[in-house]
Amino acid sequence: MATRQGDDVTRRLFRRTPAVLAALPLALALALTGCGGGDDTGMVASAAGVGSGGGGSAGDGGATATGDPNPADLAMKFAQCMRENGIDMPDPVDGRIQLRIDPSTPKETVDAAMAACREYSPQANGPAGGDPEMAAKARDFAACMRENGVEAFPDPDPAQGGIMIGPEVGEDPDFEAAQQACQSILAGKG
């Protein structure tokens, strides 16, 4: 049932945002950060902001028992920061960041907000930040998307924290089928 719901959310995201620079860098990075055992939701608009490891809680100052930042706290701070920087997005639900960017939002606004809020980004602070296995999965996902007909799908850009896609990619008629074919590449770690 979780996969069906994730698929529905994914479809809504890509139907609503093809005309703008999609929030795919965050979705990809957060999907990688929050991969859980057996949940094959792939690239989703509601990306996990809670990772495994450590016993931190929302009230412990934002750190887990190992001293790492608490991903749930980071997800909340990230959403607040994005709103403060012009991106209307809801608070995380059950530790999951809800990525819904209005198609009329200028690319420059999205880029500026992402840059301003990067310190709170769970992928920059969580287990995927600098994880070579996750970077390899992101490259493999991009290659798979190209092999499945989305020729303009870019490779991940570490400077951007993931994969940035523009309208030419999101509006590609093969996009949804390719995403379905490739989403299993991102699953399995966690």
N, C-alpha and C positions, 0 to 999 in steps of 0.2 A: 504494500500500500504506500509506503514511503517513496518508492520509486515512481509510482503513478503520479503522486502529488508533485514530486520534484520535476517530472517531465512536463506537467501542466504549467508549473511556474516557469520552467525554461522556455516553453513555447510563448507564454505571455511576455517574458522579457524580450525575446528576439522579435516579436511582433511589434512591441512598443518602442523599441530603440534602434531600429535599423537605420534611421536617418541621422543618427548622431554617433559620435565616437562612443561605442558601447563601453560599459563598465567592465569589460572582459578582463582587464588586467587584474582587477580585484577579485572578480569571480573565479578566475583561474587560480590565482594565488591562494584564495581562501578555500577553494575546493581542495587544493593540494594540502593546505594546512590542516584541514579538518577531516581528512579521509578517515573513515571509521571502518571497522571490520564488516564487510559484507554489504554496506550501503552503496549501491551502484547508481548514485544519482548523477554522476558526471558533472558537467558544467551547469551550474544552477544559479538562479537569481538569488536564492536564499542559501548563501554559502555558509558553511560551518565556521563560526568564529571561536569555537571552543575546541582546543586540542586535548590530547591525552597527556598524562604525566603530571606529577605534582598534585598536592592536595590543597591548593589555594582555593579561596572562596571570594565572593564579591566583597566581603567586608574585611579582607586581610591586607589591605593596602596595595592590592594589585599584583601580588607576587605569589607564586606557588611555593610549596615546601622546599623546592630546589633553588628558589631565588629567581626563577624565570618570571617574566610578567604573566599575569593571569589573563588568558585570552578573552574571557568573558568581559572583564573590565576594559581591556583594550578595544573590544568590539563596541562597547557602549561609548567610550571616549572617541572612537573613530566616527561613529554616527553623529555625535554631538558636534565634533569638529567639522564634518562635512556640511552640516546644516549652517554652522557659523560662517562657512565659506561659500554659501550660495547653492548648495545641493540639498534639495528637499528629500530627506530619506527618514524612514521611521527608526525608532529604537530597535535594537536586536530583539528577536523573539526566541526564547530558549537558547540564547547564545549564538543565534544565527543572524548574520547581517542580511538585511533585505535590500537588494540592489534594484532600485527602480528609478531610473534617471529620465526625467521629462525630455522627450525628443526635441523640444525647443531650447534646451539648455545648450549654450555655446560650448564648443570644444575647449576654448580657452578657460572657461569657468570650471569645467571638469578637471582639466590639467592642473589649474591653480589649486583647486581644492585637494586633489590627490597629493600634490606636492606639500601643501600646508599640513595635511593630516597624516603624512607618511609615518611619523613617529608612533602613531597609535595603531597603525595597520597591523592586524594580527600576522600577516605573512612576513612582515619585516621583523617581528619580534617572536614569532612562534617557531615551531619545529621546521618549517619549510624554508625559513630565511637562510639561504646559503647551503641548503641540502642538495648535494650533487645528484642524488637519485630523483628528487623532485624536479630539478632543472632538466634532467634527461627526459623525464616523462612529459614535461611541457614541450620540449623540442620534438619528441615523438608524436605528440598530439598535433602540433602544427604541421608536421610532415604528413600525417594521416589525413588531416583536413584537405591539404593540397592534393593528395593522391585520390581523394574522393570528390574531386571536382571544384573545390574552392581554391583556385590557383593563386589568388591574391592573399591568402591567409599568411600572416607574417610569423616569423620565428619570435620566441620570447625575447624581450629586451630587459636585461637585468636592471638597467638604469630606470626603467618605468615600473619595475616590480611585476612584470608579467607580459601579457600580450595585449597590445592596443589594436583594436580593429576600427576601421572607418566604415562609412556607409557602403562603399563598394563591396566590402566583405559581408556585412550583415544582410545586405539585400541580394546577395548571390542566390539564385534559385536552388542551388545544390547545398546551401548552408545547413538547413535543418537535417537533411538526410545524412550529410557528412558528420555532423555533430553526433547524431545517433550512432553512426558506425564507429566513431572514434572515442566516445565517452568512456569506454571500459579501460582505456589506456591510463586514465587518471585515477581509477579506482584501485583499491588493493593495499594501500599502505596505511597502517594505523593500528 
